């Protein structure tokens, strides 16, 4: 990949959860073993998912690389991570109340851009 010539970066601690969603045919992804070693050396909590036969830009609707299945699966994976990691406060009787989890696809307004946490996704 484009980043394969870079020296690996090793750090003492990686504190955020890392979610990498990448096309299996994405040339920008680079050497996954090096990435995993870097994450592990920083004691990171990480997840990597690669989608077979999918290239870079698979979540961009206007892209030739757009892939509906990989887009939907990556979106659901990201929402699952949000549900597990981020409390979503809800209004209860006009006041902020308990968390019920992350929004779903149905909560995304038509034409709105989605978040994308991906290497090779967008």
C-alpha positions in Angstrom: 0.0 0.0 0.0 0.9 3.6 -0.2 1.9 3.6 3.5 4.0 0.5 3.4 7.2 2.4 2.9 6.7 4.4 6.1 8.5 3.1 9.2 6.2 1.5 11.8 5.2 3.8 14.6 5.3 2.2 18.0 3.8 4.0 21.0 3.4 3.2 24.6 -0.4 3.6 24.8 -3.2 4.0 22.2 -6.3 5.0 24.1 -9.1 5.3 21.6 -10.9 2.2 20.3 -9.7 1.6 16.7 -12.2 0.4 14.1 -10.7 -0.1 10.6 -13.1 -1.0 7.8 -11.3 -1.6 4.5 -11.8 -3.0 1.1 -9.9 -6.3 0.7 -8.6 -5.0 -2.7 -7.7 -1.5 -1.3 -4.1 -0.8 -2.3 -3.9 2.0 0.3 -4.5 -0.5 3.2 -0.9 -1.7 3.3 0.5 -4.5 5.4 -2.1 -5.5 7.9 0.4 -7.4 10.1 2.4 -4.2 10.6 -0.8 -2.3 11.5 -1.8 -5.0 14.0 1.7 -5.0 15.5 1.6 -1.2 16.0 -1.9 -1.4 17.6 -0.8 -4.2 19.9 2.4 -2.4 20.9 0.2 0.4 22.1 -2.1 -1.9 24.0 -5.0 -0.7 21.7 -8.5 -2.1 21.7 -8.9 -2.6 17.9 -11.0 -4.3 15.2 -10.1 -4.7 11.6 -12.6 -5.8 9.0 -11.7 -6.2 5.3 -14.3 -6.8 2.6 -13.3 -9.3 -0.2 -13.2 -8.0 -3.7 -13.8 -4.4 -2.6 -11.5 -1.4 -3.4 -10.9 2.0 -1.9 -13.9 4.3 -1.8 -16.5 1.7 -1.2 -18.8 4.0 0.8 -18.8 6.9 -1.6 -22.1 6.7 -3.6 -20.7 8.5 -6.6 -17.5 6.4 -6.8 -16.9 3.6 -9.3 -15.7 1.6 -6.2 -19.0 1.9 -4.4 -20.2 -1.4 -3.0 -23.6 -1.6 -1.5 -23.0 -4.8 0.6 -19.7 -3.5 2.0 -21.2 -0.1 2.7 -24.1 -1.5 4.6 -22.0 -3.9 6.6 -19.4 -1.2 7.4 -22.2 1.1 8.5 -23.7 -1.5 10.8 -20.3 -2.3 12.2 -19.7 1.4 13.0 -23.2 1.7 14.6 -22.5 -1.4 16.7 -19.3 0.2 17.9 -21.1 3.4 18.7 -23.8 1.5 20.7 -21.1 -0.2 22.7 -18.9 2.8 23.3 -21.0 5.9 23.2 -24.0 6.6 25.4 -26.7 8.6 23.6 -28.7 10.7 26.1 -32.4 10.9 25.5 -35.0 13.5 26.4 -37.3 12.3 29.2 -40.1 14.7 30.2 -38.1 17.6 28.7 -34.9 16.7 30.5 -31.8 14.7 29.5 -32.3 11.1 30.6 -30.9 7.6 30.1 -29.0 6.4 27.2 -30.6 4.0 24.7 -27.8 3.5 22.2 -26.6 4.8 18.9 -28.9 5.9 16.1 -29.8 3.5 13.3 -30.0 3.8 9.5 -33.6 4.9 9.9 -32.4 7.9 11.9 -30.2 9.2 9.1 -32.0 11.9 7.1 -32.3 11.3 3.4 -29.4 12.8 1.6 -27.3 13.2 4.8 -23.7 12.1 4.7 -22.8 9.3 7.0 -19.8 9.1 9.3 -17.1 6.8 8.0 -14.5 5.3 10.2 -12.4 3.5 7.6 -9.1 3.1 5.9 -10.1 2.8 2.3 -13.8 3.5 3.0 -13.9 7.0 1.6 
